[in-house]
């Protein structure tokens, strides 16, 4: 747990015990500015941001910024480089947007034959890159991490509903993930797509008798 002191410019760091009581960490404070106005954690809990007035002279607020920290393994705050980001006016609040889900798209080969090639390279992630491609080929087979360009051989011709679900590096996909404090992942049904794929046998060549 973190508590920002607006008059001291410090963030107080605590462990929450099994009994619910707060126990100060070691060290128990982290300097974050001059006059603090709140602390916010990123949805994944790995980053912390503190709104503060950096300098205050003779009744005049002069510089405003947001102090930025990485949250260490033990919950300590480690100043990023650079340690602050400037703002134009009094930073009274910070809103951290949740991780945005990727969008699934794929195409497939239309050649005759029981083996189909799939290509999901048109799938996209607004916040980075797609980390996992989960395929369901419609015949009971699938690949939890089949990559962007898998191939699959069907036992017999027919129409199959092929589904692709994509995940980004944070595991964000179709479902909205709530941490109890904030939304970690926005969730988006477009991270899931299903197409009907027609699998046709190769044409048999007629034998010519002389």
Secondary structure, 3 states (H helix, E strand, C coil): CEEEECCCCEEEEEEECCCCCEEEEEEEEEECCCEEEEEEECCCCCEEEEEEEEEEECCEEEEEEEEEEEECCCCCEEEEEEEEEECCCCCCCCCCCCECCCECCCEECCCCCCEEEEECCCCECCCCCEEEEEEECCCCCEECCCCCCCEEECCCCEEEEEEEEEEECCCCCCCCEECCCCEEECCCHHHEEEEEEEECCCCCCCCCCC
